Amino acid sequence: MYVWLKAGHVIFMVFWLAGLFMLPRQCIYILDHASGSEGEAKWAMRMGKLRKIIMTPSLIIVWVLGLTLAYSTGAFTQGWFHAKLTLVLALTGYHGWLVGQTKKMARGERPLTEKQLRMFGEVPGLILVVVVVLVYTRPF
């Protein structure tokens, strides 16, 4: 059963992270459209579907499978896992913040510039690198 839980965890982590990489890019595309325009409405719809169909369900599944794996392997007592859990909590917070930003943009607000969106788009990749190193090397 362990390998199936682990496979599911990794699969849905990939889906979730793909969405976290795509959503800031979609926010950049909506910047090209005037508030209330047809183009803005199309990008708002696309962002909503990405969040509701891929990102949020994947986030939930990643958490359920990850906590199940951690419990079944005794990872809660290991330092590397505490570091990973902290980073996944941060990534979950980033997910929530990004959802809030996309909802503002769908309403016609433009809280972030293209440059800011490009910079924030790198956050999941940086966290992913550290999490993968923690999981595979278990340095502490």
DSSP file with accessible surface (Angstrom, degrees, kcal/mol):
  #  RESIDUE AA STRUCTURE BP1 BP2  ACC     N-H-->O    O-->H-N    N-H-->O    O-->H-N    TCO  KAPPA ALPHA  PHI   PSI    X-CA   Y-CA   Z-CA
    1    1 A M     >        0   0  168      0, 0.0     4,-2.2     0, 0.0     3,-0.3   0.000 360.0 360.0 360.0 -33.8    0.0    0.0    0.0
    2    2 A Y  H  >  +     0   0   95      1,-0.2     4,-2.7     2,-0.2     5,-0.2   0.908 360.0  51.0 -55.1 -47.3    2.9    2.4    0.8
    3    3 A V  H  > S+     0   0   95      1,-0.2     4,-2.5     2,-0.2    -1,-0.2   0.858 110.0  50.4 -64.7 -32.4    4.1    2.6   -2.9
    4    4 A W  H  > S+     0   0  193     -3,-0.3     4,-2.5     2,-0.2    -1,-0.2   0.896 111.3  47.9 -71.7 -40.7    0.6    3.4   -4.1
    5    5 A L  H  X S+     0   0   30     -4,-2.2     4,-2.5     2,-0.2    -2,-0.2   0.931 114.0  47.5 -61.8 -44.2    0.2    6.2   -1.5
    6    6 A K  H  X S+     0   0   85     -4,-2.7     4,-2.5    -5,-0.2     5,-0.2   0.917 111.4  50.1 -64.8 -43.0    3.6    7.5   -2.5
    7    7 A A  H  X S+     0   0   41     -4,-2.5     4,-2.8     1,-0.2     5,-0.2   0.934 112.5  47.1 -61.5 -45.9    2.8    7.4   -6.2
    8    8 A G  H  X S+     0   0   15     -4,-2.5     4,-2.6     2,-0.2     5,-0.3   0.914 110.6  52.9 -62.0 -41.7   -0.5    9.2   -5.7
    9    9 A H  H  X S+     0   0   25     -4,-2.5     4,-1.9     1,-0.2    -2,-0.2   0.940 113.0  43.3 -59.8 -46.5    1.2   11.8   -3.5
   10   10 A V  H  X S+     0   0   65     -4,-2.5     4,-2.3     2,-0.2    -2,-0.2   0.921 113.0  52.1 -68.0 -43.0    3.9   12.5   -6.2
   11   11 A I  H  X S+     0   0   84     -4,-2.8     4,-1.9     1,-0.2    -2,-0.2   0.950 114.3  41.4 -59.2 -49.6    1.3   12.5   -9.1
   12   12 A F  H  X S+     0   0   60     -4,-2.6     4,-2.5     1,-0.2    -1,-0.2   0.812 110.0  58.6 -74.9 -23.6   -1.0   15.0   -7.4
   13   13 A M  H  X S+     0   0   46     -4,-1.9     4,-3.0    -5,-0.3     5,-0.3   0.921 106.2  49.9 -65.3 -40.7    2.0   17.1   -6.2
   14   14 A V  H  X S+     0   0   79     -4,-2.3     4,-2.6     1,-0.2    -2,-0.2   0.931 111.3  48.2 -63.4 -44.1    3.0   17.4   -9.9
   15   15 A F  H  X S+     0   0   97     -4,-1.9     4,-2.0     2,-0.2    -2,-0.2   0.932 113.8  47.3 -59.9 -46.7   -0.5   18.5  -10.8
   16   16 A W  H  X S+     0   0    3     -4,-2.5     4,-2.2     1,-0.2    -2,-0.2   0.945 113.9  45.9 -61.7 -48.8   -0.6   21.0   -8.0
   17   17 A L  H  X S+     0   0    7     -4,-3.0     4,-2.0     1,-0.2    -1,-0.2   0.881 108.2  56.8 -65.4 -36.2    2.8   22.5   -8.7
   18   18 A A  H  X S+     0   0   41     -4,-2.6     4,-2.2    -5,-0.3    -1,-0.2   0.929 108.8  47.7 -59.2 -42.4    2.0   22.7  -12.4
   19   19 A G  H  X S+     0   0    1     -4,-2.0     4,-2.8     1,-0.2    -2,-0.2   0.905 109.1  52.9 -64.2 -40.0   -1.0   24.8  -11.5
   20   20 A L  H  < S+     0   0    0     -4,-2.2    -1,-0.2     1,-0.2    -2,-0.2   0.803 112.0  46.6 -67.4 -27.1    1.1   27.0   -9.2
   21   21 A F  H  X S+     0   0   88     -4,-2.0     4,-0.7    -5,-0.2    -1,-0.2   0.855 116.7  44.1 -76.9 -36.9    3.5   27.5  -12.2
   22   22 A M  H  X S+     0   0   90     -4,-2.2     4,-2.3    -5,-0.2     5,-0.2   0.845 100.3  66.5 -77.9 -37.3    0.7   28.3  -14.6
   23   23 A L  H  X S+     0   0    0     -4,-2.8     4,-2.2     1,-0.2     5,-0.2   0.913 100.1  47.9 -60.9 -45.4   -1.5   30.6  -12.5
   24   24 A P  H  > S+     0   0    3      0, 0.0     4,-1.8     0, 0.0    -1,-0.2   0.900 111.3  53.6 -61.8 -33.8    0.9   33.6  -12.3
   25   25 A R  H  X S+     0   0   89     -4,-0.7     4,-1.9     1,-0.2    -2,-0.2   0.919 107.4  50.0 -64.7 -41.9    1.5   33.2  -16.1
   26   26 A Q  H  X S+     0   0   22     -4,-2.3     4,-1.8     1,-0.2    -1,-0.2   0.880 106.7  55.8 -64.9 -34.2   -2.3   33.5  -16.6
   27   27 A C  H  X S+     0   0    0     -4,-2.2     4,-1.1     1,-0.2    -1,-0.2   0.884 105.0  52.9 -63.3 -37.3   -2.4   36.5  -14.4
   28   28 A I  H >< S+     0   0    9     -4,-1.8     3,-0.6     1,-0.2     4,-0.5   0.920 107.6  51.6 -63.3 -41.4    0.2   38.1  -16.7
   29   29 A Y  H >< S+     0   0   94     -4,-1.9     3,-1.1     1,-0.2    -1,-0.2   0.859 104.1  56.2 -65.4 -34.8   -2.0   37.4  -19.7
   30   30 A I  H >< S+     0   0    0     -4,-1.8     3,-1.9     1,-0.2    -1,-0.2   0.787  92.6  71.7 -70.0 -23.2   -5.0   39.0  -18.1
   31   31 A L  T << S+     0   0   47     -4,-1.1    -1,-0.2    -3,-0.6    -2,-0.2   0.776  88.3  63.6 -60.7 -26.6   -3.0   42.3  -17.7
   32   32 A D  T <  S+     0   0  128     -3,-1.1     2,-0.4    -4,-0.5    -1,-0.3   0.518  94.5  75.9 -75.2  -6.1   -3.2   42.8  -21.5
   33   33 A H  S <  S-     0   0   63     -3,-1.9     3,-0.1    -4,-0.1     2,-0.0  -0.883  83.5-116.1-114.3 141.1   -7.0   43.1  -21.3
   34   34 A A    >   -     0   0   72     -2,-0.4     3,-2.1     1,-0.1     6,-0.4  -0.327  44.6 -88.3 -68.6 150.7   -9.0   46.1  -20.1
   35   35 A S  T 3  S+     0   0   80      1,-0.3    -1,-0.1    73,-0.2     3,-0.1  -0.375 115.4  16.5 -59.3 131.2  -11.2   45.7  -17.1
   36   36 A G  T 3  S+     0   0   68      1,-0.3    -1,-0.3    70,-0.2    -2,-0.1   0.427  96.9 134.3  84.0   1.3  -14.7   44.4  -18.1
   37   37 A S    <>  -     0   0   37     -3,-2.1     4,-2.0     1,-0.1    -1,-0.3  -0.315  69.3-115.0 -81.4 165.3  -13.5   43.3  -21.5
   38   38 A E  H  > S+     0   0  144      1,-0.2     4,-2.2     2,-0.2     5,-0.2   0.887 117.0  54.7 -63.9 -38.9  -14.3   39.9  -23.2
   39   39 A G  H  > S+     0   0   17      1,-0.2     4,-2.2     2,-0.2     5,-0.2   0.910 106.9  49.8 -62.5 -42.0  -10.6   39.0  -23.0
   40   40 A E  H  > S+     0   0   12     -6,-0.4     4,-2.8     1,-0.2    -1,-0.2   0.928 109.5  52.1 -61.7 -42.5  -10.5   39.6  -19.3
   41   41 A A  H  X S+     0   0   59     -4,-2.0     4,-2.3     1,-0.2    -2,-0.2   0.892 108.7  50.4 -62.3 -39.8  -13.6   37.5  -18.8
   42   42 A K  H  X S+     0   0   99     -4,-2.2     4,-2.4     2,-0.2    -1,-0.2   0.928 113.2  44.6 -65.1 -44.9  -12.0   34.6  -20.8
   43   43 A W  H  X S+     0   0   46     -4,-2.2     4,-2.7     2,-0.2     5,-0.2   0.893 111.7  53.3 -68.6 -35.3   -8.8   34.7  -18.7
   44   44 A A  H  X S+     0   0   20     -4,-2.8     4,-2.3    -5,-0.2    -1,-0.2   0.918 110.0  48.3 -62.7 -41.5  -10.8   35.0  -15.5
   45   45 A M  H  X S+     0   0   99     -4,-2.3     4,-2.5     2,-0.2    -2,-0.2   0.929 111.7  49.6 -64.2 -43.1  -12.8   31.9  -16.5
   46   46 A R  H  X S+     0   0  100     -4,-2.4     4,-2.4     1,-0.2    -2,-0.2   0.913 111.3  48.8 -62.5 -43.4   -9.6   30.0  -17.3
   47   47 A M  H  X S+     0   0    0     -4,-2.7     4,-2.3     2,-0.2    -1,-0.2   0.910 110.8  51.1 -63.7 -40.8   -8.0   30.9  -14.0
   48   48 A G  H  X S+     0   0    9     -4,-2.3     4,-2.8    -5,-0.2     5,-0.2   0.910 110.9  47.7 -62.5 -43.0  -11.1   29.8  -12.2
   49   49 A K  H  X>S+     0   0  115     -4,-2.5     4,-2.9     2,-0.2     5,-0.7   0.912 110.1  52.3 -65.2 -42.8  -11.2   26.4  -13.9
   50   50 A L  I  X>S+     0   0   11     -4,-2.4     5,-2.7    -5,-0.2     4,-1.4   0.936 114.8  43.0 -58.6 -44.3   -7.5   25.9  -13.2
   51   51 A R  I  <>S+     0   0   23     -4,-2.3     5,-2.9     3,-0.2    -2,-0.2   0.945 121.7  37.4 -65.4 -49.4   -8.0   26.6   -9.5
   52   52 A K  I  <5S+     0   0  151     -4,-2.8    -2,-0.2    -5,-0.2    -3,-0.2   0.818 125.1  34.6 -78.4 -32.9  -11.3   24.6   -9.1
   53   53 A I  I  <5S+     0   0  117     -4,-2.9    -3,-0.2    -5,-0.2    -2,-0.2   0.831 134.8   9.7 -93.5 -34.7  -10.6   21.6  -11.4
   54   54 A I  I  X<S+     0   0   70     -4,-1.4     4,-1.9    -5,-0.7     5,-0.2   0.833 122.9  44.1-112.2 -56.1   -6.9   21.0  -10.9
   55   55 A M  I  ><S+     0   0    0     -5,-2.7     4,-2.6     2,-0.2    -4,-0.2   0.945 113.5  40.7 -68.6 -54.4   -5.2   23.0   -8.2
   56   56 A T  H  ><S+     0   0   54     -5,-2.9     4,-2.3     2,-0.2     5,-0.2   0.941 117.4  47.2 -66.6 -44.6   -7.5   22.9   -5.2
   57   57 A P  H  > S+     0   0   49      0, 0.0     4,-2.4     0, 0.0    -1,-0.2   0.927 114.2  49.3 -60.9 -38.8   -8.4   19.2   -5.6
   58   58 A S  H  X S+     0   0    4     -4,-1.9     4,-2.9     1,-0.2    -2,-0.2   0.911 108.5  53.2 -64.7 -41.8   -4.7   18.3   -6.1
   59   59 A L  H  X S+     0   0   21     -4,-2.6     4,-2.3     2,-0.2    -1,-0.2   0.936 110.5  47.0 -57.2 -46.5   -3.8   20.3   -3.0
   60   60 A I  H  X S+     0   0  100     -4,-2.3     4,-2.6     1,-0.2    -2,-0.2   0.934 113.6  47.2 -63.4 -45.6   -6.3   18.4   -0.9
   61   61 A I  H  X S+     0   0   57     -4,-2.4     4,-2.9     1,-0.2     5,-0.4   0.909 109.9  53.5 -65.1 -40.6   -5.1   15.0   -2.2
   62   62 A V  H  X S+     0   0    7     -4,-2.9     4,-2.7     1,-0.2     5,-0.2   0.935 112.0  45.7 -58.9 -45.1   -1.5   15.9   -1.7
   63   63 A W  H  X S+     0   0   58     -4,-2.3     4,-2.7    -5,-0.2     5,-0.3   0.937 114.3  46.9 -65.0 -45.5   -2.2   16.8    2.0
   64   64 A V  H  X S+     0   0   84     -4,-2.6     4,-2.1     1,-0.2    -2,-0.2   0.953 118.6  40.2 -63.2 -49.5   -4.3   13.7    2.7
   65   65 A L  H  X S+     0   0   31     -4,-2.9     4,-2.7    -5,-0.2    -1,-0.2   0.903 115.5  52.3 -68.0 -38.9   -1.8   11.3    1.1
   66   66 A G  H  X S+     0   0   13     -4,-2.7     4,-2.7    -5,-0.4    -2,-0.2   0.923 111.6  44.9 -63.5 -45.1    1.2   13.1    2.5
   67   67 A L  H  X S+     0   0   71     -4,-2.7     4,-2.5    -5,-0.2    -1,-0.2   0.885 112.8  52.3 -67.4 -35.5   -0.1   13.0    6.1
   68   68 A T  H  X S+     0   0   62     -4,-2.1     4,-2.6    -5,-0.3    -2,-0.2   0.931 111.8  46.3 -63.4 -44.9   -1.1    9.4    5.6
   69   69 A L  H  X S+     0   0   18     -4,-2.7     4,-1.7     2,-0.2     6,-0.3   0.920 111.9  51.0 -61.7 -45.2    2.4    8.6    4.4
   70   70 A A  H  X>S+     0   0    3     -4,-2.7     5,-1.8     1,-0.2     4,-0.8   0.919 112.9  45.8 -61.2 -42.3    4.0   10.5    7.3
   71   71 A Y  H ><5S+     0   0  189     -4,-2.5     3,-0.7     1,-0.2    -1,-0.2   0.935 113.0  49.2 -65.4 -45.1    1.9    8.7    9.8
   72   72 A S  H 3<5S+     0   0   71     -4,-2.6    -1,-0.2     1,-0.2    -2,-0.2   0.744 118.0  39.6 -70.6 -22.2    2.5    5.3    8.4
   73   73 A T  H 3<5S-     0   0   67     -4,-1.7    -1,-0.2    -5,-0.2    -2,-0.2   0.441 107.4-117.5-105.4  -2.8    6.3    5.8    8.2
   74   74 A G  T X<5 +     0   0   33     -4,-0.8     3,-1.5    -3,-0.7    -3,-0.2   0.737  63.4 146.8  74.3  22.9    6.8    7.6   11.5
   75   75 A A  G > < +     0   0    2     -5,-1.8     3,-2.4    -6,-0.3     6,-0.3   0.732  51.8  80.7 -66.6 -20.7    8.1   10.7    9.7
   76   76 A F  G 3  S+     0   0   85     -6,-0.6    -1,-0.3     1,-0.3    -5,-0.1   0.701  91.2  52.8 -61.6 -16.5    6.6   13.0   12.3
   77   77 A T  G <  S+     0   0  122     -3,-1.5     2,-0.4     4,-0.0    -1,-0.3   0.410  92.4  93.2 -96.0   1.2    9.6   12.3   14.5
   78   78 A Q    <>  -     0   0   60     -3,-2.4     4,-1.5     1,-0.1     3,-0.5  -0.824  68.7-141.7-106.7 135.6   12.2   13.2   11.8
   79   79 A G  H  > S+     0   0   27     -2,-0.4     4,-2.0     1,-0.2     5,-0.2   0.862 100.4  56.5 -60.5 -42.2   13.8   16.6   11.4
   80   80 A W  H  > S+     0   0   15     60,-1.7     4,-2.4     1,-0.2    -1,-0.2   0.885 106.0  53.1 -59.0 -36.2   13.9   16.6    7.6
   81   81 A F  H  > S+     0   0   13     -3,-0.5     4,-3.2    -6,-0.3    -1,-0.2   0.889 104.7  53.7 -68.1 -37.8   10.1   16.0    7.7
   82   82 A H  H  X S+     0   0   92     -4,-1.5     4,-2.2     2,-0.2    -1,-0.2   0.917 110.8  47.3 -61.5 -41.1    9.5   19.0    9.9
   83   83 A A  H  X S+     0   0   28     -4,-2.0     4,-2.1     2,-0.2    -2,-0.2   0.926 113.7  47.5 -65.2 -44.2   11.4   21.2    7.4
   84   84 A K  H  X S+     0   0   31     -4,-2.4     4,-2.7     1,-0.2     5,-0.2   0.929 110.9  51.3 -62.2 -45.9    9.5   19.7    4.5
   85   85 A L  H  X S+     0   0   44     -4,-3.2     4,-2.6     1,-0.2    -1,-0.2   0.905 108.2  52.4 -59.7 -40.7    6.2   20.2    6.3
   86   86 A T  H  X S+     0   0   92     -4,-2.2     4,-2.2    -5,-0.2    -1,-0.2   0.925 111.3  46.7 -61.3 -43.1    7.1   23.9    7.0
   87   87 A L  H  X S+     0   0   42     -4,-2.1     4,-2.6     2,-0.2    -2,-0.2   0.888 111.3  50.6 -68.2 -37.8    7.8   24.4    3.3
   88   88 A V  H  X S+     0   0   23     -4,-2.7     4,-2.4     2,-0.2    -1,-0.2   0.887 109.3  51.7 -69.0 -35.3    4.6   22.7    2.3
   89   89 A L  H  X S+     0   0   98     -4,-2.6     4,-2.4    -5,-0.2    -2,-0.2   0.920 110.6  48.7 -62.4 -42.8    2.7   24.9    4.7
   90   90 A A  H  X S+     0   0   52     -4,-2.2     4,-2.5     2,-0.2    -2,-0.2   0.913 111.2  49.7 -62.8 -41.8    4.3   27.9    3.1
   91   91 A L  H  X S+     0   0    8     -4,-2.6     4,-2.4     2,-0.2    -2,-0.2   0.879 109.4  51.8 -65.8 -35.7    3.4   26.7   -0.3
   92   92 A T  H  X S+     0   0   36     -4,-2.4     4,-2.3     2,-0.2    -1,-0.2   0.912 109.9  49.2 -66.6 -40.9   -0.2   26.2    0.8
   93   93 A G  H  X S+     0   0   46     -4,-2.4     4,-2.7     2,-0.2    -2,-0.2   0.905 110.0  51.3 -62.6 -41.5   -0.2   29.7    2.1
   94   94 A Y  H  X S+     0   0   21     -4,-2.5     4,-3.0     2,-0.2     5,-0.2   0.915 107.5  53.8 -60.8 -42.8    1.2   30.9   -1.3
   95   95 A H  H  X S+     0   0   10     -4,-2.4     4,-2.5     2,-0.2    -2,-0.2   0.942 110.7  45.9 -55.7 -50.6   -1.6   28.9   -3.0
   96   96 A G  H  X S+     0   0   41     -4,-2.3     4,-2.1     2,-0.2    -2,-0.2   0.910 113.2  49.0 -61.9 -42.9   -4.2   30.7   -1.0
   97   97 A W  H  X S+     0   0   90     -4,-2.7     4,-2.2     2,-0.2    -1,-0.2   0.927 111.4  49.8 -62.0 -44.0   -2.6   34.1   -1.5
   98   98 A L  H  X S+     0   0    0     -4,-3.0     4,-2.5     2,-0.2    -2,-0.2   0.896 107.6  53.7 -64.6 -39.7   -2.4   33.5   -5.3
   99   99 A V  H  X S+     0   0   22     -4,-2.5     4,-2.2    -5,-0.2    -1,-0.2   0.936 108.8  50.4 -59.1 -43.8   -6.0   32.5   -5.4
  100  100 A G  H  X S+     0   0   29     -4,-2.1     4,-1.9     1,-0.2    -2,-0.2   0.912 109.9  49.8 -60.9 -41.4   -6.9   35.8   -3.7
  101  101 A Q  H  X S+     0   0   16     -4,-2.2     4,-2.3     1,-0.2    -1,-0.2   0.908 109.9  50.5 -64.8 -40.8   -4.9   37.7   -6.2
  102  102 A T  H  X S+     0   0    0     -4,-2.5     4,-2.2     1,-0.2    -1,-0.2   0.876 108.1  52.6 -68.1 -34.4   -6.5   36.0   -9.2
  103  103 A K  H  X S+     0   0  102     -4,-2.2     4,-1.1     2,-0.2    -1,-0.2   0.893 109.2  49.8 -67.1 -38.0  -10.0   36.7   -7.8
  104  104 A K  H  <>S+     0   0   71     -4,-1.9     5,-2.2     1,-0.2     3,-0.5   0.925 111.1  49.4 -62.3 -43.4   -9.1   40.4   -7.6
  105  105 A M  H ><5S+     0   0    0     -4,-2.3     3,-1.6     1,-0.2    -2,-0.2   0.876 106.0  56.0 -65.6 -36.3   -7.8   40.3  -11.1
  106  106 A A  H 3<5S+     0   0   39     -4,-2.2    -1,-0.2     1,-0.3    -2,-0.2   0.787 104.4  55.0 -65.7 -25.1  -11.0   38.7  -12.3
  107  107 A R  T 3<5S-     0   0  153     -4,-1.1    -1,-0.3    -3,-0.5    -2,-0.2   0.368 128.9 -98.1 -86.6   1.2  -12.9   41.6  -10.7
  108  108 A G  T < 5S+     0   0   15     -3,-1.6    -3,-0.2     1,-0.4   -73,-0.2   0.386  82.6 130.3  99.6  -3.6  -10.8   44.0  -12.8
  109  109 A E      < -     0   0   89     -5,-2.2    -1,-0.4    -6,-0.2     3,-0.1  -0.478  44.1-156.8 -79.2 156.2   -8.3   45.0  -10.1
  110  110 A R        +     0   0   79     -2,-0.1    -1,-0.1     1,-0.1    -5,-0.0  -0.642  25.6 159.9-131.9  73.8   -4.6   44.9  -11.0
  111  111 A P        +     0   0   50      0, 0.0     2,-0.4     0, 0.0    -1,-0.1   0.719  63.0  47.5 -72.4 -19.2   -2.8   44.5   -7.6
  112  112 A L  S    S-     0   0   16    -11,-0.1     2,-0.1    -3,-0.1     3,-0.0  -0.940  75.0-132.1-126.9 147.0    0.4   43.1   -9.1
  113  113 A T     >  -     0   0   76     -2,-0.4     4,-2.6     1,-0.1     5,-0.2  -0.415  33.4-105.8 -85.6 168.4    2.6   44.2  -12.0
  114  114 A E  H  > S+     0   0   80      1,-0.2     4,-2.5     2,-0.2     5,-0.2   0.915 122.1  52.1 -60.2 -42.0    4.0   41.9  -14.6
  115  115 A K  H  > S+     0   0  154      1,-0.2     4,-2.2     2,-0.2    -1,-0.2   0.923 109.8  48.4 -61.8 -44.2    7.4   42.0  -13.0
  116  116 A Q  H  > S+     0   0   80      1,-0.2     4,-3.1     2,-0.2     5,-0.2   0.921 111.1  50.8 -62.2 -42.8    6.0   41.0   -9.6
  117  117 A L  H  X S+     0   0    1     -4,-2.6     4,-1.9     1,-0.2    -2,-0.2   0.895 109.3  50.8 -62.9 -39.9    4.0   38.2  -11.2
  118  118 A R  H  < S+     0   0  102     -4,-2.5     4,-0.4     2,-0.2    -1,-0.2   0.912 113.1  45.9 -63.8 -40.9    7.1   36.9  -12.9
  119  119 A M  H >< S+     0   0  123     -4,-2.2     3,-1.5     1,-0.2     4,-0.4   0.941 113.0  48.2 -67.5 -46.4    9.0   37.0   -9.6
  120  120 A F  H >< S+     0   0   72     -4,-3.1     3,-1.3     1,-0.3    -1,-0.2   0.807 100.7  68.0 -64.2 -27.4    6.2   35.3   -7.6
  121  121 A G  T 3< S+     0   0   12     -4,-1.9     4,-0.4     1,-0.2    -1,-0.3   0.703  94.4  58.0 -64.2 -17.4    6.0   32.7  -10.3
  122  122 A E  T <> S+     0   0  124     -3,-1.5     4,-2.0    -4,-0.4    -1,-0.2   0.641  82.7  85.9 -86.1 -15.0    9.4   31.4   -9.3
  123  123 A V  H <> S+     0   0   43     -3,-1.3     4,-2.4    -4,-0.4     5,-0.3   0.919  87.2  48.8 -55.7 -51.2    8.4   30.7   -5.7
  124  124 A P  H  > S+     0   0    0      0, 0.0     4,-2.8     0, 0.0    -1,-0.2   0.903 110.5  52.1 -60.4 -36.6    7.0   27.2   -6.2
  125  125 A G  H  > S+     0   0   20     -4,-0.4     4,-2.1     2,-0.2    -2,-0.2   0.911 109.9  47.9 -64.9 -42.0   10.1   26.1   -8.1
  126  126 A L  H  X S+     0   0  117     -4,-2.0     4,-1.7     2,-0.2    -1,-0.2   0.927 114.3  45.8 -65.1 -44.2   12.4   27.3   -5.4
  127  127 A I  H  X S+     0   0   24     -4,-2.4     4,-2.7    -5,-0.2     5,-0.2   0.916 109.7  55.9 -65.3 -39.9   10.4   25.6   -2.7
  128  128 A L  H  X S+     0   0   51     -4,-2.8     4,-2.8    -5,-0.3     5,-0.3   0.914 104.5  53.2 -58.6 -43.5   10.2   22.4   -4.8
  129  129 A V  H  X S+     0   0   92     -4,-2.1     4,-2.2     1,-0.2    -1,-0.2   0.947 112.1  44.2 -57.9 -47.5   14.0   22.2   -5.1
  130  130 A V  H  X S+     0   0   72     -4,-1.7     4,-2.6     1,-0.2    -2,-0.2   0.926 113.3  50.7 -66.9 -41.5   14.4   22.4   -1.4
  131  131 A V  H  X S+     0   0   21     -4,-2.7     4,-2.8     2,-0.2     5,-0.2   0.935 110.5  48.9 -63.3 -44.8   11.6   19.9   -0.7
  132  132 A V  H  X S+     0   0   63     -4,-2.8     4,-2.6     1,-0.2     5,-0.3   0.929 111.6  49.5 -62.7 -42.1   13.0   17.3   -3.2
  133  133 A V  H  X S+     0   0   77     -4,-2.2     4,-2.5    -5,-0.3     5,-0.5   0.934 112.3  48.5 -62.3 -43.2   16.5   17.7   -1.6
  134  134 A L  H  X S+     0   0   13     -4,-2.6     4,-2.0     1,-0.2    -2,-0.2   0.926 113.3  46.6 -60.6 -46.2   15.1   17.2    1.9
  135  135 A V  H  < S+     0   0   35     -4,-2.8    -2,-0.2     1,-0.2    -1,-0.2   0.911 119.9  37.4 -66.8 -40.5   13.0   14.1    0.9
  136  136 A Y  H  < S+     0   0  172     -4,-2.6    -2,-0.2    -5,-0.2    -1,-0.2   0.799 127.5  31.6 -86.3 -28.3   15.8   12.4   -1.0
  137  137 A T  H  < S-     0   0   84     -4,-2.5    -3,-0.2    -5,-0.3    -2,-0.2   0.732  78.2-159.6 -99.7 -24.4   18.8   13.3    1.2
  138  138 A R     <  -     0   0  121     -4,-2.0    -4,-0.1    -5,-0.5    -3,-0.1   0.922  14.1-175.6  41.9  62.8   17.1   13.4    4.6
  139  139 A P              0   0   75      0, 0.0    -1,-0.1     0, 0.0    -5,-0.1   0.663 360.0 360.0 -68.2 -17.2   20.0   15.5    5.9
  140  140 A F              0   0  133     -6,-0.2   -60,-1.7   -62,-0.0   -59,-0.2  -0.964 360.0 360.0-152.7 360.0   18.8   15.6    9.5
